[in-house]
């Protein structure tokens, strides 16, 4: 799932509390801001957020027209250091981080319906169902692209919820309803207290439908086996997050298996469990995790570049890359970009036919840029921030040739939300378009040379690759190179 750095909740939290990016420190506020001048209540344009800023705290609320729910609360201290919060006018606030800019209007006071809820109201199944549905009604951006009649879908599942519904019954209803959107950036998180009960429910359902479990695939092992079909001396980084090596003297294969977890933290390389625990600890302690990700991508690409500089062709394999952070994707792509250029635009859904202001994203070349042939391998598993890499490559590396299947077609940041009962869920509320104005949501970005991977099942795709001694996509690239 894409793009943890692209959630407004996370962005606001980091921007106000943690972020100490050098880039932000260099920004000049358009007007002089006194600390007290940003105190007050601010409602976002789009995104369904309210921020309440006082001398001590910054509190976030999730809002729609029928609910206003406390989301997160942070100390105010670090906010005084931030230049990423800009008072554009007396009643207009702007929060910027990475490639994202968010605008807020001042409220005279908190809406009356933001008053604390009773425990009974918080846990009322019907109210929780209606709160989630209203958020999607007001903020989900892709009913048309996904051919969904949202009103009909709501009515279908509303009949399954009553004041007597158990938490498990409510969770199952919400999950099944959201699954019908077929959007990889939409979902509801399984509460810990329901894990055992839901596992038993799934087991019972599978037995009733005679649907057995598929053989487990070790994807980490599979990706390395696939790479070693063509590369003898494999270089690897962060436990296979990025792998590379030469196919021959003229061709380098660069396999990128994620767009996050790139920070180059000082962790052991021989103990995966300990490494994972330390990584999480360092990430939590980081003053600017987003910058750690970007710096990690820069670090490893600088390691890869001496090998890149010796070859004429680079095959960038993104077929097993489910996404991560846009900033990482753009940093890696910068090593293949020859000139600064606009690469895509994004805007958030407001209501039918109306959106926030368009934010056009640009990319600049890295200090070292590959000057050879570029082939990009894609599949239905290439998703989210990985698709931002591919989308941006349309302008940043226009001569790159894509081989494989369409990408998954999920571009929006995940807009994190909470239900009145505290459960977490997410939805797609942003519209991403190419510089030429094309929206690839749901259909994905097509290849120049098609390899028919199964769009509905990553398992089927991997099984096909496992069965073949050779890799059809890589073989196609080598064939094209011979022709040229």
C-alpha positions in Angstrom: 0.0 0.0 0.0 1.2 3.4 -1.0 2.5 6.2 0.3 2.5 6.5 4.0 4.1 9.9 3.5 1.0 11.1 1.6 -1.6 11.1 4.4 -2.8 14.4 5.6 -2.9 13.1 9.1 0.6 12.0 9.1 1.8 15.1 7.2 0.2 17.4 9.6 1.5 15.5 12.6 5.0 15.4 11.4 4.9 19.0 10.1 3.7 20.3 13.4 5.6 18.2 15.8 8.6 16.5 14.2 9.7 17.8 10.9 13.0 19.7 10.9 13.7 19.4 7.2 16.5 21.7 6.0 14.5 22.5 3.0 11.7 23.8 5.2 14.1 25.8 7.4 15.2 27.6 4.3 11.7 28.6 3.3 10.7 32.2 4.0 7.2 32.8 5.3 5.3 35.3 3.2 4.5 37.3 6.2 6.0 37.6 9.7 4.1 35.2 12.0 3.8 35.7 15.7 3.4 32.4 17.6 -0.1 33.3 18.9 -1.3 34.3 15.4 -1.9 30.7 14.4 -3.8 29.8 17.5 -7.4 28.9 16.9 -9.6 26.5 14.9 -8.8 25.8 11.2 -10.8 23.7 8.7 -9.1 22.1 5.8 -10.2 22.7 2.2 -11.0 19.2 1.3 -9.7 16.2 3.3 -12.3 16.6 6.1 -10.0 17.9 8.9 -10.1 20.5 11.6 -7.0 21.6 13.5 -7.3 23.2 16.9 -4.0 25.0 17.8 -3.4 26.4 21.3 -0.3 27.4 23.2 0.1 23.9 24.5 -1.4 21.4 21.9 -2.3 20.8 18.4 -5.5 18.7 18.1 -6.8 17.0 14.9 -10.4 16.1 14.2 -12.0 14.0 11.4 -15.1 15.8 10.2 -18.0 15.3 7.8 -21.5 16.7 7.9 -22.8 14.3 10.6 -19.7 13.6 12.7 -16.7 15.4 14.2 -14.3 13.0 15.9 -11.1 13.7 17.8 -8.3 12.0 15.9 -4.8 12.9 17.3 -3.4 15.3 19.8 0.2 16.6 19.9 2.3 18.9 22.1 2.7 22.5 20.7 6.4 22.9 21.5 8.0 21.8 18.3 5.4 23.8 16.2 7.1 27.0 17.1 10.2 25.9 15.2 8.4 25.1 12.0 8.4 27.2 8.8 6.3 24.7 7.1 3.2 26.4 8.6 2.5 29.6 6.7 -0.1 32.2 7.6 -1.0 33.3 4.1 -3.6 35.8 5.3 -5.2 36.5 8.6 -7.7 33.7 8.1 -5.8 31.4 5.8 -3.2 28.8 6.8 -1.0 26.6 4.6 0.8 23.5 5.7 3.5 22.2 3.3 5.6 19.0 3.4 7.4 17.2 0.7 5.4 17.4 -2.5 2.1 18.2 -0.7 0.5 21.5 0.2 -2.7 21.8 2.3 -4.8 24.9 2.9 -7.0 25.7 5.9 -9.6 28.4 6.6 -10.0 29.9 10.1 -13.1 29.0 12.0 -14.6 31.4 14.6 -15.3 28.4 16.9 -15.5 24.6 16.7 -18.8 23.4 15.2 -21.4 22.4 17.8 -21.5 18.8 16.7 -17.9 18.5 17.7 -19.0 18.1 21.3 -17.9 14.9 23.0 -20.0 11.8 22.3 -21.5 9.6 25.0 -20.0 6.1 25.2 -23.3 4.7 23.9 -23.2 7.0 20.8 -19.5 6.2 20.2 -20.2 2.4 20.0 -23.6 2.6 18.3 -23.2 0.3 15.2 -25.7 2.3 13.1 -23.9 5.7 13.9 -20.5 4.2 13.0 -21.9 2.8 9.7 -23.5 6.2 8.8 -20.3 8.1 9.8 -18.2 6.0 7.5 -20.7 6.2 4.7 -20.9 10.0 5.0 -17.2 10.4 4.8 -17.1 8.4 1.5 -20.1 10.4 0.2 -18.3 13.7 0.8 -14.6 12.8 0.2 -14.1 9.7 -2.0 -13.0 10.7 -5.5 -13.5 7.6 -7.7 -17.0 6.3 -7.8 -17.3 7.1 -11.5 -13.9 5.6 -12.4 -14.8 2.4 -10.5 -18.3 2.2 -11.8 -19.9 2.2 -8.4 -23.4 3.4 -7.4 -22.5 4.5 -3.9 -26.1 5.1 -2.8 -27.1 1.6 -3.9 -24.1 0.1 -2.3 -24.9 1.8 1.0 -28.5 0.7 1.0 -27.4 -2.9 0.3 -25.3 -3.0 3.4 -27.3 -0.7 5.6 -29.9 -3.4 6.0 -27.3 -5.6 7.6 -26.6 -3.2 10.5 -28.7 -2.6 13.5 -28.3 -1.3 17.0 -27.9 -4.9 18.1 -25.0 -5.7 15.6 -22.0 -7.1 17.4 -18.5 -5.5 16.7 -17.6 -8.4 14.6 -20.8 -8.2 12.6 -20.2 -4.5 12.0 -16.6 -5.0 11.0 -17.5 -7.7 8.5 -20.3 -5.6 7.0 -18.0 -2.5 6.6 -15.2 -4.6 5.1 -17.4 -6.4 2.6 -18.9 -3.1 1.5 -15.6 -1.4 1.1 -14.1 -4.4 -0.7 -16.7 -3.9 -3.5 -15.0 -0.6 -4.4 -12.0 -2.7 -5.5 -9.6 0.1 -4.5 -6.3 -0.9 -3.0 -6.2 2.4 -1.1 -9.6 1.7 0.6 -10.0 -0.5 3.6 -10.8 -0.8 7.3 -8.2 -2.0 9.8 -9.0 -5.1 11.7 -9.1 -4.2 15.4 -6.8 -6.3 17.6 -9.7 -7.3 19.8 -11.4 -8.9 16.8 -8.5 -10.7 15.3 -9.2 -14.2 16.7 -12.9 -14.0 16.1 -12.4 -12.8 12.5 -9.9 -15.5 11.8 -12.4 -18.1 12.9 -15.1 -16.4 10.8 -12.8 -16.6 7.7 -12.0 -20.2 8.4 -15.6 -21.1 8.7 -16.5 -19.3 5.5 -13.7 -20.9 3.6 -14.8 -24.3 4.8 -18.4 -23.6 3.8 -17.4 -22.5 0.3 -14.9 -25.3 0.0 -12.3 -22.7 -0.7 -8.9 -24.0 0.4 -5.8 -22.0 1.3 -3.3 -21.5 -1.4 0.3 -22.6 -1.0 2.2 -19.8 0.7 4.7 -18.0 -1.5 7.8 -16.6 0.1 8.0 -13.4 -2.0 11.4 -12.3 -0.7 12.9 -15.7 -1.8 11.0 -15.6 -5.0 12.2 -12.2 -6.1 15.8 -13.2 -5.4 15.4 -16.5 -7.4 13.9 -14.5 -10.3 16.8 -12.1 -10.3 19.4 -14.8 -10.2 18.0 -16.3 -13.4 19.9 -13.5 -15.1 22.3 -11.9 -12.6 25.2 -14.0 -11.1 26.6 -11.4 -8.7 23.7 -9.8 -6.9 24.2 -6.7 -4.8 21.4 -6.1 -2.2 20.3 -3.3 0.1 18.0 -3.4 3.2 17.2 -7.1 3.0 16.3 -7.1 -0.6 14.4 -3.9 -0.8 16.7 -3.0 -3.7 18.8 -5.5 -5.7 21.0 -5.0 -8.7 23.6 -6.6 -10.9 24.8 -7.1 -14.5 23.1 -9.4 -16.9 26.0 -8.8 -19.2 28.6 -6.1 -19.8 26.1 -3.8 -21.4 22.9 -4.4 -19.3 22.2 -3.9 -15.6 19.1 -5.1 -13.9 17.8 -2.9 -11.1 15.1 -4.6 -9.0 13.2 -2.2 -6.7 10.8 -4.0 -4.4 9.4 -1.1 -2.4 9.3 2.6 -2.2 9.8 2.9 1.5 12.1 1.5 4.3 15.1 3.1 2.6 16.7 4.8 5.6 20.3 3.7 6.0 20.1 3.1 9.7 23.0 1.5 11.6 21.3 -1.9 12.1 22.7 -5.5 12.0 22.6 -7.2 8.6 22.6 -10.8 9.9 19.5 -10.8 12.2 16.3 -9.9 10.4 14.1 -9.8 13.5 16.5 -7.6 15.5 16.9 -5.4 12.4 13.2 -4.9 12.0 12.8 -4.0 15.7 15.7 -1.5 15.6 14.4 0.0 12.3 11.0 0.7 13.9 12.7 2.2 16.9 14.9 4.5 14.9 12.0 5.5 12.6 9.9 6.4 15.7 12.8 8.4 17.2 13.6 10.2 13.9 13.1 14.0 13.8 12.2 13.7 10.1 11.5 10.2 8.9 10.5 11.4 5.4 13.9 12.9 5.0 15.5 9.7 6.3 13.7 7.9 3.5 14.9 10.3 0.8 18.4 10.3 2.2 18.4 6.5 2.2 17.3 6.4 -1.5 20.1 8.8 -2.3 22.6 6.8 -0.4 21.8 3.5 -2.2 21.5 5.1 -5.7 24.9 6.6 -5.2 26.2 3.1 -4.5 24.4 1.7 -7.6 25.6 4.5 -9.9 29.2 3.4 -10.5 27.8 0.1 -11.9 25.1 2.0 -13.9 27.8 4.3 -15.4 29.5 1.2 -17.0 26.5 -0.1 -19.0 24.4 1.1 -21.9 21.1 -0.2 -20.7 19.3 -0.4 -17.4 16.2 -2.6 -16.8 14.2 -1.2 -13.9 12.1 -4.1 -12.5 9.1 -2.7 -10.6 6.8 -5.8 -11.0 6.9 -6.7 -7.3 6.8 -3.2 -5.9 3.6 -2.4 -4.0 4.5 1.2 -3.3 5.5 3.3 -0.3 6.4 7.0 -0.5 6.2 9.3 -3.5 9.3 11.2 -2.4 11.4 8.0 -2.6 10.0 7.2 -6.0 10.9 10.6 -7.3 14.4 10.6 -5.7 15.2 7.3 -7.5 13.8 8.5 -10.8 15.9 11.7 -10.5 19.0 9.5 -11.4 17.4 8.8 -14.8 16.1 12.4 -15.4 18.1 14.7 -17.6 16.3 18.0 -17.0 13.9 19.6 -14.6 10.3 19.0 -15.7 6.7 18.9 -14.4 5.7 15.3 -14.1 2.2 15.1 -12.8 -0.6 17.0 -11.0 -2.8 16.3 -8.0 -5.9 17.7 -6.5 -8.3 16.6 -3.8 -12.0 15.9 -4.2 -14.4 18.5 -2.8 -17.7 17.5 -4.3 -19.0 16.4 -7.7 -17.1 18.4 -10.3 -15.2 20.5 -7.7 -11.7 20.0 -6.5 -9.0 21.8 -4.5 -6.4 23.9 -6.3 -4.2 21.8 -8.6 -0.7 21.1 -7.3 1.8 20.4 -10.1 4.8 18.3 -9.1 8.2 18.7 -10.7 11.3 16.7 -10.7 15.0 17.7 -11.0 17.9 15.6 -12.1 20.2 14.1 -9.5 23.9 15.1 -9.4 24.6 11.9 -11.4 22.3 10.9 -14.2 22.2 7.7 -16.3 22.5 8.4 -20.0 21.7 5.0 -21.5 18.6 3.0 -22.6 15.9 2.6 -20.0 13.4 -0.3 -19.8 10.8 -0.4 -17.0 9.1 -3.7 -16.1 5.6 -3.4 -14.7 2.7 -5.7 -13.5 -0.6 -5.5 -11.7 1.4 -5.6 -8.5 3.2 -2.3 -9.4 1.0 0.0 -7.3 0.7 3.3 -5.6 4.0 5.2 -5.2 5.5 2.8 -7.7 2.9 4.1 -10.2 4.0 7.6 -9.4 7.5 6.5 -10.6 5.9 5.2 -13.8 3.6 8.2 -14.2 6.5 10.6 -13.7 8.7 8.7 -16.1 6.3 9.6 -18.9 7.8 13.1 -18.9 11.0 12.7 -17.0 12.3 9.8 -19.1 10.1 10.0 -22.2 12.3 7.5 -24.2 12.0 4.8 -21.5 10.2 1.6 -22.8 7.7 -0.1 -20.6 7.4 -3.9 -20.7 4.8 -6.0 -18.8 1.2 -5.4 -17.9 -0.7 -2.3 -16.8 0.1 -1.1 -13.3 -2.6 -1.6 -10.6 -4.3 1.8 -10.9 -4.3 3.3 -7.3 -2.7 6.7 -7.2 -4.3 8.7 -4.4 -2.8 9.2 -1.0 -4.6 7.2 1.6 -6.7 9.6 3.6 -6.7 8.1 7.1 -9.9 8.4 9.1 -11.3 7.1 12.4 -14.8 5.8 13.3 -16.6 7.0 16.4 -15.6 3.7 18.1 -11.9 4.3 17.3 -11.5 1.9 14.4 -9.2 3.1 11.6 -10.1 3.2 7.9 -8.8 4.8 4.7 -10.0 6.1 1.4 -8.8 7.7 -1.9 -9.7 11.3 -2.1 -7.0 12.7 -4.5 -7.0 12.9 -8.3 -3.6 12.3 -9.9 -3.2 13.1 -13.6 -0.4 13.1 -16.1 0.9 16.4 -17.4 -1.2 15.6 -20.4 -4.3 15.4 -18.2 -4.8 11.7 -18.2 -6.2 9.9 -15.2 -5.0 6.3 -14.9 -7.0 5.4 -11.8 -8.4 1.8 -11.9 -7.0 1.0 -15.3 -3.3 1.6 -14.6 -0.5 2.8 -16.9 -0.2 0.6 -19.9 3.1 -0.9 -21.3 4.6 -0.4 -24.7 5.1 -4.2 -25.0 2.5 -6.3 -23.2 3.1 -9.4 -21.2 -0.2 -10.9 -19.9 0.1 -11.0 -16.2 -3.1 -11.8 -14.4 -4.6 -8.4 -13.1 -6.8 -10.1 -10.6 -4.2 -12.3 -8.9 -0.6 -11.6 -8.0 -0.5 -15.3 -6.9 -1.3 -16.4 -10.5 1.4 -14.0 -11.9 4.1 -15.3 -9.6 3.1 -19.0 -10.2 3.5 -18.3 -14.0 6.9 -16.8 -13.4 8.0 -19.7 -11.2 7.0 -22.3 -13.8 9.1 -20.8 -16.5 12.8 -21.2 -16.7 13.1 -17.8 -18.3 11.5 -14.5 -17.6 9.3 -13.4 -20.5 9.6 -9.7 -19.7 13.4 -9.7 -19.4 13.7 -11.9 -22.5 11.6 -9.3 -24.4 13.9 -6.5 -23.4 17.0 -8.5 -24.5 15.2 -9.2 -27.8 14.5 -5.6 -28.3 18.1 -4.7 -27.6 19.2 -7.1 -30.3 16.8 -5.5 -32.8 18.3 -2.1 -32.0 
